[in-house]
């Protein structure tokens, strides 16, 4: 089995979001409310960071296994999981 990073980078950039969501079992983001005017007042829609933005952040910040990565988002943990799988942090 190839390392996760190698598998991800072998996927065409335009297909990476769907690939990651399938790998994480998030196809269709089941269980998340639909974004739109029906959201309760004060809520914000689920806006995940893109895979390419996360890859760029890892490279620019030089995130490594010995680092501690803190995701301040309020999503479903996709960014934290992706950073861990790509760097070990």
LOZASE-196547 format. One record per residue: residue in three letters; x negated, y, z of N, C-alpha, C in turn. Coordinates in steps of 0.001 Angstrom, whole numbers, plus 524288, in hexadecimal, padded with zeros to 5 digits. Layout:
<atom residu="ALA" n_east="X" n_north="Y" n_up="Z" ca_east="X" ca_north="Y" ca_up="Z" c_east="X" c_north="Y" c_up="Z"/>
...
This chain:
<atom residu="UNK" n_east="7FCB1" n_north="7FB5E" n_up="80000" ca_east="80000" ca_north="80000" ca_up="80000" c_east="7FC85" c_north="804DF" c_up="80000"/>
<atom residu="UNK" n_east="7FDCA" n_north="80886" n_up="7FC94" ca_east="7FAC9" ca_north="80D63" ca_up="7FC3C" c_east="7FC1E" c_north="810F3" c_up="800CE"/>
<atom residu="UNK" n_east="7F85D" n_north="81434" n_up="8026D" ca_east="7F983" ca_north="81810" ca_up="80680" c_east="7FDEE" c_north="81BB7" c_up="804BE"/>
<atom residu="UNK" n_east="800E0" n_north="81D99" n_up="80889" ca_east="8055C" ca_north="820FB" ca_up="80775" c_east="803CF" c_north="825A1" c_up="80411"/>
<atom residu="UNK" n_east="7FF82" n_north="8283B" n_up="8056D" ca_east="7FDCC" ca_north="82CE2" ca_up="80281" c_east="7FCE2" c_north="82B8E" c_up="7FCC5"/>
<atom residu="UNK" n_east="7FA4C" n_north="82730" n_up="7FBCF" ca_east="7F932" ca_north="82589" ca_up="7F675" c_east="7FE42" c_north="82475" c_up="7F379"/>
<atom residu="UNK" n_east="801F3" n_north="821E3" n_up="7F60F" ca_east="80702" ca_north="820D4" ca_up="7F392" c_east="809D2" c_north="825EA" c_up="7F240"/>
<atom residu="UNK" n_east="809EF" n_north="82996" n_up="7F5FD" ca_east="80CA4" ca_north="82E8C" ca_up="7F52B" c_east="80A3B" c_north="8319B" c_up="7F0A5"/>
<atom residu="UNK" n_east="8051A" n_north="831EA" n_up="7F07F" ca_east="80289" ca_north="834F7" ca_up="7EC6A" c_east="8030A" c_north="83276" c_up="7E70A"/>
<atom residu="UNK" n_east="80450" n_north="82D74" n_up="7E6DF" ca_east="8052E" ca_north="82ACE" ca_up="7E1E0" c_east="80A8C" c_north="82C10" c_up="7DF93"/>
<atom residu="UNK" n_east="80DFD" n_north="82E49" n_up="7E2CC" ca_east="81343" ca_north="82FBF" ca_up="7E113" c_east="812FB" c_north="83521" c_up="7DE83"/>
<atom residu="UNK" n_east="815B7" n_north="835CC" n_up="7DA2B" ca_east="815E1" ca_north="83AE6" ca_up="7D78D" c_east="817ED" c_north="83F04" c_up="7DB5E"/>
<atom residu="UNK" n_east="81599" n_north="843B3" n_up="7DB6F" ca_east="8174B" ca_north="847BB" ca_up="7DF1E" c_east="81D34" c_north="848AB" c_up="7DF2F"/>
<atom residu="UNK" n_east="81FB0" n_north="8489F" n_up="7DAB3" ca_east="82556" ca_north="849A0" ca_up="7DA7C" c_east="82888" c_north="84546" c_up="7DCFE"/>
<atom residu="UNK" n_east="8263C" n_north="840B7" n_up="7DDBE" ca_east="82918" ca_north="83C44" ca_up="7DFF4" c_east="827B2" c_north="83B32" c_up="7E5A7"/>
<atom residu="UNK" n_east="82430" n_north="83E3D" n_up="7E7E6" ca_east="82246" ca_north="83D25" ca_up="7ED33" c_east="82664" c_north="83DC3" c_up="7F170"/>
<atom residu="UNK" n_east="829BF" n_north="841B7" n_up="7F0FC" ca_east="82DC1" ca_north="8427D" ca_up="7F508" c_east="83126" c_north="83D9E" c_up="7F588"/>
<atom residu="UNK" n_east="83323" n_north="83BC9" n_up="7F12A" ca_east="8368F" ca_north="8372F" ca_up="7F130" c_east="83398" c_north="8325F" c_up="7F307"/>
<atom residu="UNK" n_east="82EAC" n_north="831D6" n_up="7F17A" ca_east="82B84" ca_north="82D54" ca_up="7F308" c_east="82AD0" c_north="82D34" c_up="7F8F1"/>
<atom residu="UNK" n_east="8295F" n_north="831BC" n_up="7FB3E" ca_east="828AA" ca_north="8320A" ca_up="800EF" c_east="82DCF" c_north="830DF" c_up="803B3"/>
<atom residu="UNK" n_east="83210" n_north="83334" n_up="801EB" ca_east="8371E" ca_north="83244" ca_up="8046F" c_east="8389C" c_north="82C7E" c_up="80434"/>
<atom residu="UNK" n_east="83797" n_north="829E7" n_up="7FFD2" ca_east="838AF" ca_north="82444" ca_up="7FF79" c_east="83546" c_north="82134" c_up="80346"/>
<atom residu="UNK" n_east="83042" n_north="82285" n_up="8038D" ca_east="82CAD" ca_north="81FC7" ca_up="8071A" c_east="82E48" c_north="82080" c_up="80CC9"/>
<atom residu="UNK" n_east="83062" n_north="82513" n_up="80E1F" ca_east="83200" ca_north="82632" ca_up="81378" c_east="837A6" c_north="8249F" c_up="81485"/>
<atom residu="UNK" n_east="83A57" n_north="82285" n_up="8109D" ca_east="83FCB" ca_north="820F9" ca_up="8114A" c_east="8437A" c_north="82598" c_up="811A9"/>
<atom residu="UNK" n_east="84224" n_north="829E0" n_up="80F17" ca_east="8453F" ca_north="82EAF" ca_up="80F65" c_east="8483F" c_north="82FC6" c_up="80A66"/>
<atom residu="UNK" n_east="84903" n_north="82BDF" n_up="80731" ca_east="84BE1" ca_north="82CA5" ca_up="8024A" c_east="8510D" c_north="82F59" c_up="8036C"/>
<atom residu="UNK" n_east="851DF" n_north="833D9" n_up="80138" ca_east="856C6" ca_north="836B2" ca_up="801F3" c_east="8574D" c_north="8393E" c_up="80747"/>
<atom residu="UNK" n_east="85348" n_north="838DA" n_up="80A91" ca_east="85366" ca_north="83B27" ca_up="80FD1" c_east="8585A" c_north="839AC" c_up="812BF"/>
<atom residu="UNK" n_east="859BB" n_north="834B5" n_up="8129A" ca_east="85E75" ca_north="832D8" ca_up="81545" c_east="85E8D" c_north="834AF" c_up="81AEE"/>
<atom residu="UNK" n_east="86307" n_north="83668" n_up="81C9B" ca_east="863BF" ca_north="83828" ca_up="821F2" c_east="862F0" c_north="83DF5" c_up="822B8"/>
<atom residu="UNK" n_east="860C5" n_north="8409F" n_up="81EE2" ca_east="86015" ca_north="84642" ca_up="81F5A" c_east="864C5" c_north="848FF" c_up="81CF7"/>
<atom residu="UNK" n_east="866AB" n_north="84D1E" n_up="81F80" ca_east="86B1A" ca_north="84FE9" ca_up="81D39" c_east="86990" c_north="85284" c_up="8181C"/>
<atom residu="UNK" n_east="86D4B" n_north="852E2" n_up="8149F" ca_east="86C56" ca_north="8559E" ca_up="80FB7" c_east="86B55" c_north="85B5E" c_up="810D1"/>
<atom residu="UNK" n_east="867A2" n_north="85D9C" n_up="80DFD" ca_east="86697" ca_north="8632F" ca_up="80E80" c_east="86AF1" c_north="8662B" c_up="80BC9"/>
<atom residu="UNK" n_east="86CAD" n_north="86A51" n_up="80E25" ca_east="870B3" ca_north="86D6E" ca_up="80BAA" c_east="8739D" c_north="870B6" c_up="80F9B"/>
<atom residu="UNK" n_east="877B5" n_north="87344" n_up="80DD8" ca_east="87A94" ca_north="876DA" ca_up="81140" c_east="87D52" c_north="8741E" c_up="815C6"/>
<atom residu="UNK" n_east="87DDD" n_north="86EF5" n_up="8159A" ca_east="88088" ca_north="86C30" ca_up="819D1" c_east="87D0A" c_north="86B4A" c_up="81E91"/>
<atom residu="UNK" n_east="877FD" n_north="86C93" n_up="81E23" ca_east="8748E" ca_north="86C03" ca_up="822A9" c_east="8766D" c_north="86FA3" c_up="82701"/>
<atom residu="UNK" n_east="87600" n_north="86DF6" n_up="82BEB" ca_east="8778F" ca_north="8715F" ca_up="83040" c_east="8746C" c_north="87675" c_up="83040"/>
<atom residu="UNK" n_east="876BC" n_north="87A8D" n_up="83252" ca_east="87427" ca_north="87FA7" ca_up="83293" c_east="86EED" c_north="87F26" c_up="8355D"/>
<atom residu="UNK" n_east="86AF5" n_north="881A0" n_up="8333D" ca_east="865CC" ca_north="8818E" ca_up="8359D" c_east="8625D" c_north="87D0C" c_up="833DD"/>
<atom residu="UNK" n_east="8648D" n_north="8794E" n_up="83127" ca_east="8617B" ca_north="874DC" ca_up="82F43" c_east="85EB7" c_north="87649" c_up="82A32"/>
<atom residu="UNK" n_east="85A7C" n_north="873B0" n_up="8294C" ca_east="857AF" ca_north="8745C" ca_up="8245F" c_east="85796" c_north="86F22" c_up="82192"/>
<atom residu="UNK" n_east="85768" n_north="86F35" n_up="81C6E" ca_east="8575A" ca_north="86A49" ca_up="81988" c_east="85226" c_north="86771" c_up="81A2F"/>
<atom residu="UNK" n_east="85233" n_north="8626A" n_up="8192D" ca_east="84D79" ca_north="85F40" ca_up="81940" c_east="84A3D" c_north="86091" c_up="8146F"/>
<atom residu="UNK" n_east="845A5" n_north="862C3" n_up="81549" ca_east="8422E" ca_north="86453" ca_up="81102" c_east="83CCC" c_north="861EC" c_up="811F1"/>
<atom residu="UNK" n_east="83C02" n_north="85D17" n_up="81048" ca_east="83702" ca_north="85A82" ca_up="81155" c_east="83284" c_north="85CF9" c_up="80E49"/>
<atom residu="UNK" n_east="82DE4" n_north="85CDA" n_up="8109C" ca_east="82937" ca_north="85E99" ca_up="80DCD" c_east="82834" c_north="85ACB" c_up="8095F"/>
<atom residu="UNK" n_east="8268C" n_north="85CCF" n_up="804F1" ca_east="8258B" ca_north="8595B" ca_up="8007E" c_east="82081" c_north="85648" c_up="80161"/>
<atom residu="UNK" n_east="82030" n_north="851C6" n_up="7FEF3" ca_east="81B93" ca_north="84E75" ca_up="7FF60" c_east="816BA" c_north="85167" c_up="7FD87"/>
<atom residu="UNK" n_east="8171F" n_north="85437" n_up="7F93D" ca_east="81292" ca_north="85708" ca_up="7F73F" c_east="810D3" c_north="85B65" c_up="7FAEC"/>
<atom residu="UNK" n_east="81477" n_north="85DF7" n_up="7FD97" ca_east="8130E" ca_north="861F3" ca_up="8017A" c_east="8103C" c_north="85F5C" c_up="8060F"/>
<atom residu="UNK" n_east="81219" n_north="85AD9" n_up="807B9" ca_east="80F9B" ca_north="85809" ca_up="80C0B" c_east="80A1B" c_north="8564D" c_up="80A79"/>
<atom residu="UNK" n_east="8097A" n_north="85443" n_up="805BB" ca_east="80449" ca_north="852BD" ca_up="803DC" c_east="80094" c_north="8576B" c_up="803C4"/>
<atom residu="UNK" n_east="80283" n_north="85BE7" n_up="801FB" ca_east="7FF4D" ca_north="860A7" ca_up="801C6" c_east="7FDDC" c_north="8627D" c_up="80749"/>
<atom residu="UNK" n_east="8019D" n_north="86244" n_up="80AEA" ca_east="80098" ca_north="863D5" ca_up="81052" c_east="7FC68" c_north="8605B" c_up="812C4"/>
<atom residu="UNK" n_east="7FCCA" n_north="85B3B" n_up="811D8" ca_east="7F8ED" ca_north="85795" ca_up="813F4" c_east="7F37F" c_north="858E9" c_up="811DB"/>
<atom residu="UNK" n_east="7F324" n_north="85A01" n_up="80CD4" ca_east="7EE17" ca_north="85B3E" ca_up="80A6B" c_east="7EBF2" c_north="86072" c_up="80C61"/>
<atom residu="UNK" n_east="7EF35" n_north="8647F" n_up="80C85" ca_east="7ED60" ca_north="869B3" ca_up="80E10" c_east="7EBFF" c_north="869FC" c_up="813D4"/>
<atom residu="UNK" n_east="7EEEA" n_north="8672D" n_up="8171E" ca_east="7EDCD" ca_north="8672C" ca_up="81CBC" c_east="7E9CD" c_north="862F8" c_up="81E2E"/>
<atom residu="UNK" n_east="7E85B" n_north="85FBE" n_up="81A5E" ca_east="7E49E" ca_north="85B7B" ca_up="81B2D" c_east="7E653" c_north="85808" c_up="81FC7"/>
<atom residu="UNK" n_east="7EB3E" n_north="85660" n_up="81FAB" ca_east="7ED6C" ca_north="85321" ca_up="823D9" c_east="7EAE8" c_north="84DBC" c_up="8239C"/>
<atom residu="UNK" n_east="7E90C" n_north="84BF1" n_up="82822" ca_east="7E668" ca_north="846DF" ca_up="82887" c_east="7E8C5" c_north="843A8" c_up="82CF4"/>
<atom residu="UNK" n_east="7E71C" n_north="83EC8" n_up="82D3A" ca_east="7E948" ca_north="83B23" ca_up="83112" c_east="7E8AD" c_north="83D11" c_up="836AF"/>
<atom residu="UNK" n_east="7E470" n_north="83FAF" n_up="837E8" ca_east="7E37E" ca_north="84185" ca_up="83D3D" c_east="7E6D0" c_north="84647" c_up="83EAD"/>
<atom residu="UNK" n_east="7E96A" n_north="848A8" n_up="83ADD" ca_east="7ECA0" ca_north="84D46" ca_up="83BDB" c_east="7F1EA" c_north="84BC8" c_up="83E28"/>
<atom residu="UNK" n_east="7F44E" n_north="84F95" n_up="840AD" ca_east="7F9B0" ca_north="84F02" ca_up="8428B" c_east="7FD08" c_north="85268" c_up="83F00"/>
<atom residu="UNK" n_east="800EF" n_north="85012" n_up="83C91" ca_east="8046C" ca_north="852F4" ca_up="8391A" c_east="8099E" c_north="853A8" c_up="83BE0"/>
<atom residu="UNK" n_east="80B64" n_north="8587D" n_up="83C46" ca_east="81065" ca_north="859AE" ca_up="83EBE" c_east="813FF" c_north="85BF3" c_up="83A9A"/>
<atom residu="UNK" n_east="81871" n_north="85972" n_up="839E7" ca_east="81C61" ca_north="85B49" ca_up="8362C" c_east="820A2" c_north="85E04" c_up="8394B"/>
<atom residu="UNK" n_east="8211D" n_north="86319" n_up="838A3" ca_east="824F7" ca_north="8661E" ca_up="83B97" c_east="82A53" c_north="86623" c_up="8390D"/>
<atom residu="UNK" n_east="82AE5" n_north="8636C" n_up="834CA" ca_east="82FE8" ca_north="8633C" ca_up="83213" c_east="83405" c_north="86056" c_up="8353B"/>
<atom residu="UNK" n_east="838BB" n_north="860AB" n_up="8336B" ca_east="83D15" ca_north="85E06" ca_up="83605" c_east="83FBE" c_north="85A4D" c_up="83236"/>
<atom residu="UNK" n_east="83CA7" n_north="857F1" n_up="82EDE" ca_east="83EC6" ca_north="8544D" ca_up="82B02" c_east="83F03" c_north="84ECB" c_up="82D24"/>
<atom residu="UNK" n_east="83D7A" n_north="84B1D" n_up="829E6" ca_east="83DE9" ca_north="8459A" ca_up="82B54" c_east="83891" c_north="84310" c_up="82C0E"/>
<atom residu="UNK" n_east="8347C" n_north="84632" n_up="82C7D" ca_east="82F46" ca_north="8442B" ca_up="82D7D" c_east="82C3E" c_north="84298" c_up="828A6"/>
<atom residu="UNK" n_east="82E3F" n_north="843F0" n_up="82422" ca_east="82BCF" ca_north="8426E" ca_up="81F2C" c_east="8264E" c_north="844B0" c_up="81E9F"/>
<atom residu="UNK" n_east="82590" n_north="849A3" n_up="81FF7" ca_east="8206C" ca_north="84C1A" ca_up="81F78" c_east="81C83" c_north="8499F" c_up="82332"/>
<atom residu="UNK" n_east="81DFE" n_north="848ED" n_up="8281D" ca_east="81A6F" ca_north="84690" ca_up="82BEB" c_east="818F2" c_north="84107" c_up="82A4D"/>
<atom residu="UNK" n_east="81CB6" n_north="83E02" n_up="8287E" ca_east="81B9B" ca_north="838A6" ca_up="826CB" c_east="817FE" c_north="838A2" c_up="82212"/>
<atom residu="UNK" n_east="818FF" n_north="83C16" n_up="81E63" ca_east="815D5" ca_north="83C58" ca_up="819A4" c_east="81038" c_north="83DF6" c_up="81AEC"/>
<atom residu="UNK" n_east="80F8D" n_north="841E0" n_up="81E40" ca_east="80A4E" ca_north="84395" ca_up="81FC6" c_east="8076D" c_north="83F1E" c_up="82280"/>
<atom residu="UNK" n_east="80A16" n_north="83C58" n_up="825EA" ca_east="80793" ca_north="837F8" ca_up="828A2" c_east="805E0" c_north="833B3" c_up="824D0"/>
<atom residu="UNK" n_east="80952" n_north="83245" n_up="8213C" ca_east="80801" ca_north="82E27" ca_up="81D7D" c_east="80395" c_north="82FBF" c_up="819D1"/>
<atom residu="UNK" n_east="80329" n_north="834C4" n_up="818B7" ca_east="7FF1F" ca_north="836A3" ca_up="81520" c_east="7F9E7" c_north="837B6" c_up="817C9"/>
<atom residu="UNK" n_east="7F9FF" n_north="838F8" n_up="81CE3" ca_east="7F530" ca_north="83A9F" ca_up="81F81" c_east="7F3E6" c_north="83790" c_up="82472"/>
<atom residu="UNK" n_east="7F7C7" n_north="8353A" n_up="826CE" ca_east="7F701" ca_north="832AE" ca_up="82BD6" c_east="7F7E6" c_north="83658" c_up="8306D"/>
<atom residu="UNK" n_east="7F872" n_north="83B69" n_up="82F60" ca_east="7F94E" ca_north="83F40" ca_up="83396" c_east="7FEA4" c_north="83E7C" c_up="8360A"/>
